[in-house]
Amino acid sequence: MTDLELARAAKHKHIFEVAQALGIPSEDLIPYGRYKAKISPDAAARLQNRPLGKYILVTAINPTPLGEGKTTTSVGLSMGLCRLGHKAAVTLRQPSLGPVFGIKGGGTGGGHAQVWPMEDINLHFTGDAHAVSASHNLLSAFVDNHLFHGNALKLDPQTIRWPRTLGVSDRALRDIRLSAEAGPRPGQFVITEASEIMAVLALATDHRDLRRRLGRILVGLTESGAVVPAEAFGCAGSMAVLLKDALLPNLVQTLEGTPAFVHAGPFGNIAHGNCSVVSDQLALRCAEYVITEAGFGSDLGAEKFFNIKCRTSGLRPDAGVVVATLRALKLHGGGGTVKSGAPLPPGLTGVNPVALEKGFANLEQHIANVRAHGVPVVVAVNAFKDDSPEELNWVCERALTAGAAAAAVSTHWAEGGKGAEELARAVVKVAAQGSAFCHVYDAAWPIKKKIETIATTIYGAAGVSYSPQAEKDIELAVSLGFEAFPICMAKTPLSLSHDPALKGRPSGFIVPIQELRILSGAGFLTAVCSGIQLMPGLPKKPAGERIDIDPRSGEIVGLA
């Protein structure tokens, strides 16, 4: 059966029943049909005195075309905890339409470890992403309208850094030429999930904080070099209105009925790539264990979870789960190459101790990355049906020698929560020991010192280089008073380095910073590595080519 067929065949609870398991009454829900709902702000206020549950981060090794199963592990772990008698919930990011119709397909898990309703979540869901695009582009329109009507703010058009946004991948819009009353100027589109509005939505703690963050977004500079924020254009209130409902957490369920919050955007490579703060805060008041997933590997989503999201929320993780597969480790160890549509080579699917040991170095760095933040690690080896038991056991044993507090094999894709029970037991044991959570850098450090700390400590780089543009951007950020912001690194997820071709655990490389972007509403600085695009392109055979509607039943087909 396909993922979609499995999802449709499962028995689903009414969303009121899912909420009841968390102690959330139906009057606190804003239902979108039978299986999804938003949760009103009143619920958070009523639950604020409840104790916090255990906070478990799920991250992974550097991704490969084979997939590591980070989302399925997050879902499976939450279900496994429930099977052991614990009250658990999972918090996930909403999939982007770019990958859904592009190279990846859906982002709701797979096999017996999925969240439901998968079609809705992968497509329009509750409209949050559309609200982000509308809010973002409203500011863009107001800025150009202000220039058209005389530019009373004396805004220098050449300093405008505010782009436009679109929810699907379209490389033709990466660089555009805007025609305006003040003269033509360069512009660009970024994908919705890379929009600063999405970051603001994910990090805002309530509607007041949302409104404040929107108002302080940096649009550009005056002719004399003064900051011109979004507030100056008189539309920050309207932007907040468009996001009023989008800020409310979305509640759905796994295929076994475990509560799941799906809120805010992905893309841990070019954004901070984590579920919303409001979802995690609410879930932690409702459940004994909250499993939250960060985008891509620990070098991206997890690092930003620790140093951006946790700074904002004040929440402290109790344990980190690092997901790996034998196939992915062998690929990092030179066990073969993966070609679209071609069978996997024997070096990846068969027993290959040489490639496995060489590729294990990638997992070692990711274990070290989580431990660098004072958080104990559980390694989850996501197993396929033909994996060698000896190799699975070898990875678990080696993980312990590499510093993991525990390691377990998980078969959640094939068996759902039952296949994740061993992993769940390990997480319960490790989380009970507590963590000594810390940030790897002080936000007050100089900008370059923060970037270089991430590059050398988390990536294993020998150093960092800066383009002339990046040097100017850093000087500008300091002069405008933004030096104390944390750093959001934008780099390839396919390697610990900036170069996607460097697999395993490379060393001696220099991370090249092309530019630095000031996201004053989100409250961080984005350091963009050379070669990174904030608007992805479609592959030669986009996933959208196989998605359609069955003319007889009216059901969606081809969505995976």
C-alpha positions in Angstrom: 0.0 0.0 0.0 1.1 3.6 -0.7 1.5 6.1 2.2 -1.8 7.7 1.1 -3.6 4.4 1.0 -2.3 3.5 4.5 -3.3 6.9 5.8 -6.9 6.6 4.4 -7.2 3.0 5.7 -6.4 3.9 9.3 -9.2 4.6 11.9 -9.1 8.3 12.8 -10.4 10.0 16.0 -12.6 13.1 15.9 -10.4 16.1 16.7 -12.4 16.7 19.8 -11.3 13.3 21.1 -7.6 14.1 20.3 -7.8 17.4 22.2 -9.5 15.7 25.1 -6.5 13.4 25.6 -4.5 16.6 26.1 -6.9 18.1 28.6 -8.1 20.7 26.1 -11.9 21.1 26.0 -13.8 21.4 22.8 -14.7 25.0 23.4 -11.0 25.9 23.1 -11.0 24.4 19.5 -11.6 26.1 16.2 -12.4 23.1 14.1 -11.6 22.8 10.4 -13.8 19.8 9.7 -13.6 16.5 11.7 -9.8 15.9 11.9 -8.0 19.2 12.3 -8.5 22.3 14.5 -6.7 25.4 15.7 -6.4 26.0 19.4 -7.7 29.3 20.8 -5.4 31.6 22.9 -7.7 31.0 25.9 -6.3 27.4 26.2 -2.8 28.6 26.7 -3.9 31.0 29.4 -5.8 28.3 31.3 -3.0 25.8 31.1 -0.1 28.1 32.0 0.2 26.8 35.6 0.5 23.1 34.6 4.0 21.6 34.9 6.1 21.3 31.8 6.6 17.9 30.2 9.9 16.5 29.0 11.2 18.2 25.8 12.8 15.9 23.3 14.4 17.2 20.1 14.7 14.9 17.0 17.5 15.7 14.6 19.6 13.5 12.2 22.8 13.0 10.3 23.3 14.9 7.0 20.4 13.9 4.7 20.9 11.9 1.6 18.6 11.1 -1.4 17.7 7.9 0.4 16.0 9.7 3.3 16.8 9.2 7.0 13.3 9.2 8.4 13.5 12.1 10.8 9.8 12.8 10.6 8.7 9.2 10.7 11.0 8.7 13.8 9.4 11.8 15.5 5.9 10.4 14.8 6.9 6.8 15.7 8.5 7.9 18.9 5.5 9.8 20.1 3.3 6.7 19.3 5.8 4.4 21.0 5.7 6.5 24.2 1.9 6.3 24.2 2.0 2.6 23.8 4.2 2.5 27.0 1.5 4.4 28.9 2.9 7.9 28.7 1.0 11.0 27.6 2.9 12.2 24.5 2.6 14.6 21.7 4.6 15.5 18.6 5.3 19.0 17.2 6.2 19.2 13.5 6.7 21.8 10.9 4.1 22.3 8.1 5.3 21.0 4.7 6.2 23.5 2.0 4.4 23.4 -1.3 7.8 23.8 -3.0 9.0 20.3 -2.1 5.5 18.8 -2.3 5.4 19.7 -6.0 9.1 19.6 -6.5 11.8 17.1 -5.5 10.6 15.7 -2.2 6.9 15.1 -2.3 4.9 15.3 1.0 6.3 15.9 4.4 3.9 14.1 6.8 5.9 10.9 7.5 5.4 7.6 5.8 4.4 4.0 6.3 2.7 3.4 9.6 4.3 6.6 11.1 2.3 9.4 9.6 0.3 12.4 10.7 -3.3 12.8 9.4 -5.0 14.2 7.4 -1.9 14.0 5.2 -3.5 15.4 2.1 -4.7 18.6 3.9 -1.4 19.0 5.8 0.7 18.7 2.6 -1.5 21.1 0.7 -3.4 24.1 2.0 -4.0 22.8 5.5 -5.5 25.7 7.5 -4.1 28.4 5.3 -1.2 29.5 7.4 1.3 29.6 4.6 -1.0 31.6 2.4 -1.5 34.1 5.3 2.3 34.4 5.6 2.6 35.2 1.8 -0.2 37.7 2.0 1.2 39.5 5.0 4.7 39.6 3.4 3.5 40.8 0.0 1.2 43.4 1.6 4.3 45.1 3.1 6.0 44.9 -0.3 3.1 46.6 -1.9 3.0 49.3 0.8 6.7 50.1 0.3 6.4 50.6 -3.4 3.2 52.5 -3.0 5.0 54.9 -0.6 7.7 55.5 -3.1 5.1 56.2 -5.8 3.3 58.8 -3.7 6.4 60.9 -3.1 8.6 59.0 -0.6 7.9 61.2 2.5 10.2 59.0 4.5 13.2 59.7 2.2 13.7 56.0 1.9 16.7 55.2 -0.3 15.3 52.7 -2.9 18.7 51.1 -3.3 18.8 50.1 0.3 15.5 48.3 0.3 16.1 44.7 1.4 12.5 43.6 1.6 11.8 40.9 -1.2 8.5 39.4 -2.3 7.5 35.8 -1.6 5.9 32.9 -3.3 4.8 29.5 -1.9 6.2 27.3 -4.8 9.6 26.8 -6.2 10.3 29.1 -9.2 14.0 29.8 -10.1 13.0 32.4 -12.6 12.0 34.8 -9.8 15.2 34.7 -7.9 16.3 38.0 -9.4 13.9 40.4 -10.9 13.8 44.1 -12.0 11.3 46.3 -10.4 9.9 49.3 -12.2 8.9 52.1 -9.8 8.3 55.8 -9.8 11.7 56.4 -8.1 13.4 54.4 -10.9 14.0 50.8 -11.6 15.8 48.7 -8.9 16.7 45.1 -8.4 14.3 42.8 -6.5 13.8 39.2 -5.8 11.4 36.5 -4.6 12.1 34.1 -1.7 10.0 31.0 -1.1 7.4 31.5 1.6 9.2 29.4 4.2 12.3 31.7 3.8 10.2 34.8 4.4 10.9 36.7 7.6 7.2 36.7 8.2 7.3 32.9 8.6 10.2 33.2 11.1 8.2 35.8 13.0 5.2 33.5 13.0 7.3 30.6 14.4 9.0 32.7 17.1 6.2 34.9 18.3 4.9 34.0 21.7 1.5 35.7 21.4 -0.4 38.2 19.3 1.2 41.2 21.1 4.7 39.8 20.4 3.7 39.1 16.8 2.5 42.7 16.3 5.7 44.0 17.9 8.0 41.9 15.7 6.2 42.8 12.5 6.5 46.5 13.2 10.3 46.3 13.8 11.1 44.6 10.5 13.9 46.4 8.6 12.7 47.5 5.2 15.6 49.8 4.2 17.5 53.0 5.1 16.8 56.7 4.6 19.1 58.8 2.5 20.9 59.7 5.7 21.3 56.1 6.8 18.6 55.8 9.4 16.5 52.6 9.8 13.1 52.5 8.2 11.0 49.8 9.8 7.8 48.3 8.6 5.9 50.3 11.2 6.7 53.5 9.3 4.6 52.4 6.3 1.4 52.1 8.4 0.6 48.5 7.5 2.1 46.4 10.4 -1.3 46.3 12.0 -2.9 45.0 8.7 -0.1 42.4 8.5 -0.9 41.2 12.0 -4.6 41.0 11.1 -3.8 38.7 8.2 -1.8 36.5 10.6 -4.3 36.5 13.5 -5.5 33.0 13.0 -2.3 31.7 11.5 -0.5 32.2 14.9 -2.9 29.7 16.5 -1.4 26.2 16.7 -2.8 23.5 14.5 -3.9 20.2 16.1 -4.1 16.9 14.2 -3.2 13.3 15.0 -0.9 10.4 14.0 -2.3 7.2 12.5 -2.6 5.8 16.0 -4.4 8.9 17.3 -1.5 10.5 19.1 -1.9 14.3 19.3 0.3 16.1 16.8 0.8 19.9 16.4 1.8 21.0 12.9 2.7 24.6 12.7 5.1 27.0 10.9 7.4 26.3 8.1 10.4 24.0 7.4 13.6 24.6 5.5 16.3 24.3 8.2 18.9 25.2 5.6 17.7 28.7 4.7 15.4 29.4 7.6 15.5 28.4 11.3 13.4 25.3 10.4 11.5 24.5 13.6 7.9 24.2 14.7 6.4 27.2 16.4 7.2 28.4 19.9 3.4 28.6 20.7 2.9 24.9 19.7 5.8 23.7 21.9 4.7 25.8 24.8 1.2 24.5 24.7 2.2 20.9 24.1 4.6 20.9 27.0 1.7 22.0 29.3 -0.5 19.2 28.0 1.8 16.1 27.7 4.4 14.3 29.7 6.7 14.0 26.6 6.8 16.4 23.7 8.8 15.2 20.6 9.8 18.1 18.4 11.5 17.8 15.0 14.2 20.3 13.7 15.0 20.6 10.0 17.8 18.6 8.3 20.8 17.6 10.4 22.1 18.8 13.7 24.4 21.3 11.9 21.3 23.2 10.7 17.8 22.8 12.3 19.1 21.5 15.7 21.8 24.2 16.0 19.1 26.8 15.3 16.7 25.2 17.7 19.3 25.4 20.5 20.6 28.9 19.7 17.6 30.8 18.2 14.4 29.1 19.2 15.4 28.2 22.8 16.7 31.7 23.4 13.3 33.0 22.4 11.1 30.5 24.2 13.2 30.0 27.3 12.5 26.3 27.0 15.3 23.7 27.8 15.5 20.4 26.0 15.9 17.2 28.1 17.3 14.9 25.4 18.2 14.9 21.7 17.5 12.0 19.3 19.9 11.7 16.3 18.4 9.6 13.5 20.6 7.5 11.1 20.2 4.7 8.7 22.7 2.1 7.6 22.2 3.1 3.9 22.8 6.8 4.6 25.9 6.1 6.7 27.3 3.9 3.9 26.6 6.6 1.4 28.6 9.1 3.5 31.3 6.4 3.6 31.6 6.1 -0.1 29.6 2.9 -0.5 28.1 4.0 -3.8 26.2 6.7 -5.6 22.4 7.2 -5.9 20.8 7.8 -9.3 17.2 8.8 -9.7 15.2 5.8 -10.9 18.1 3.4 -10.7 18.4 0.4 -8.3 20.5 1.0 -5.2 24.1 -0.4 -5.5 25.0 -3.4 -3.4 27.4 -1.3 -1.5 24.5 0.6 0.1 22.0 -2.3 0.6 24.3 -5.2 1.3 26.7 -5.7 4.2 29.6 -3.2 3.8 31.5 -2.7 7.0 34.2 -0.6 5.4 31.8 2.1 4.1 29.7 1.8 7.3 32.7 2.5 9.5 33.9 5.4 7.3 30.5 6.9 7.1 29.9 6.6 10.9 32.2 9.6 11.3 29.3 11.8 10.1 27.1 10.4 12.9 29.9 11.1 15.4 29.9 14.8 14.5 26.2 15.0 15.0 26.4 13.3 18.3 29.1 15.8 19.3 27.0 18.7 18.1 24.0 17.9 20.3 26.3 17.2 23.3 28.1 20.5 22.7 24.8 22.1 23.9 24.8 20.0 27.1 22.0 17.8 25.9 22.3 13.9 26.2 21.9 12.0 23.0 19.9 8.9 22.0 20.8 7.5 18.6 17.8 6.1 16.7 18.9 3.6 14.0 15.9 3.7 11.5 15.9 0.1 10.2 14.8 -1.2 6.8 13.6 -4.8 6.5 16.7 -6.1 4.8 19.2 -4.4 7.1 21.9 -6.6 8.6 21.2 -7.2 12.4 25.0 -7.3 12.9 25.5 -3.9 11.3 22.5 -2.4 13.2 24.0 -3.6 16.5 27.4 -2.4 15.5 26.1 1.2 15.0 24.3 1.1 18.3 27.5 -0.1 20.1 29.7 2.4 18.3 27.2 5.2 19.1 27.8 4.6 22.8 31.5 4.8 22.4 31.1 8.1 20.5 29.3 9.7 23.4 25.6 8.8 23.0 23.8 8.0 26.3 21.7 5.3 24.6 21.0 3.8 21.2 18.1 1.8 19.8 17.0 0.2 16.6 13.5 1.4 15.5 11.1 -0.1 13.0 8.3 2.4 13.2 7.8 2.8 9.4 6.8 -0.9 9.2 5.2 -1.3 12.7 4.1 2.1 13.9 4.4 2.7 17.6 5.1 -0.9 18.4 8.3 -0.7 16.3 9.5 2.4 18.3 9.0 1.0 21.8 12.7 0.2 22.4 13.5 3.8 21.3 10.8 5.2 23.6 12.2 3.3 26.6 15.7 4.7 25.9 14.4 8.2 25.6 12.5 8.0 28.9 15.6 6.7 30.6 17.9 9.4 29.2 15.5 12.3 29.7 15.0 11.4 33.3 18.7 12.0 33.9 18.4 15.7 33.0 20.5 17.9 30.8 23.0 20.7 31.3 21.6 22.7 28.4 23.7 25.7 27.1 24.3 27.7 24.0 27.5 27.3 22.0 27.9 31.1 21.7 27.0 34.2 23.7 24.6 36.4 21.7 26.6 39.4 22.8 29.8 38.2 21.0 30.9 40.0 17.8 29.1 38.7 14.7 32.2 37.1 13.2 33.0 35.3 16.4 29.5 33.8 16.5 29.7 32.7 12.9 33.1 31.2 13.3 32.1 29.4 16.5 29.3 27.7 14.6 31.5 26.8 11.6 34.4 25.4 13.7 32.4 23.7 16.5 29.4 22.4 14.6 30.7 21.9 11.1 34.3 21.1 11.9 35.6 23.8 9.6 39.1 25.2 9.7 37.8 28.8 9.4 35.5 31.2 7.7 36.0 33.7 4.8 33.9 36.7 4.0 33.0 38.3 0.7 33.3 42.1 0.3 29.5 42.2 0.4 29.4 40.2 3.7 32.0 42.5 5.2 29.8 45.5 4.3 26.7 43.8 5.7 28.4 43.0 9.0 29.6 46.6 9.4 26.1 47.8 8.7 24.5 45.4 11.2 26.9 46.6 13.9 26.3 50.3 13.1 22.6 49.8 13.3 22.7 48.1 16.6 21.9 44.5 15.6 25.2 43.0 16.6 23.7 41.1 19.6 21.3 39.0 17.4 21.9 35.2 17.2 23.0 33.8 13.9 20.9 31.8 11.4 23.3 30.0 9.0 22.1 29.4 5.5 24.1 26.5 3.9 23.7 23.2 2.2 22.1 20.4 4.3 23.9 17.7 2.3 27.2 18.1 4.0 28.6 19.2 7.3 30.5 21.7 5.2 29.3 24.3 2.7 30.0 22.0 -0.2 27.4 19.3 -0.9 30.0 17.0 -2.5 31.9 16.7 0.8 30.4 13.7 2.5 31.3 12.0 5.8 33.1 14.2 8.3 35.2 16.6 6.2 37.9 18.8 7.7 40.2 21.6 6.7 37.6 23.5 4.7 36.8 27.2 4.9 33.2 28.3 5.0 32.6 31.2 2.6 30.0 33.8 3.7 28.5 35.6 0.8 26.2 38.0 2.6 24.5 38.8 5.9 20.8 39.6 6.1 19.3 41.5 9.0 15.9 40.0 10.1 15.1 42.5 12.8 11.5 41.3 13.2 12.5 37.7 13.7 15.4 38.8 15.8 18.4 37.1 14.1 21.0 37.6 11.4 21.1 35.2 8.4 24.6 34.4 7.2 24.3 33.1 3.7 27.0 30.8 2.4 28.1 31.0 -1.2 25.9 29.1 -3.6 22.7 29.2 -1.4 19.4 30.2 -3.0 16.5 31.4 -1.0 14.1 30.5 -3.9 14.5 26.8 -4.9 14.0 25.6 -8.4 12.1 22.6 -9.7 13.9 19.3 -10.7 13.7 17.9 -14.2 10.8 15.6 -13.2 8.9 17.5 -10.5 6.8 15.5 -8.1 3.8 17.6 -9.2 3.7 15.7 -12.5 2.3 12.6 -10.8 -0.2 14.4 -8.6 -3.8 14.5 -9.9 -7.5 14.1 -9.1 -9.2 10.8 -9.8 -12.1 11.9 -12.1 -14.4 9.1 -10.9 -13.9 9.5 -7.1 -12.7 13.1 -6.9 -9.8 11.9 -4.6 -6.2 13.0 -4.8 -3.8 10.5 -6.4 0.0 10.5 -6.5 0.6 12.5 -3.4 3.4 10.8 -1.3 
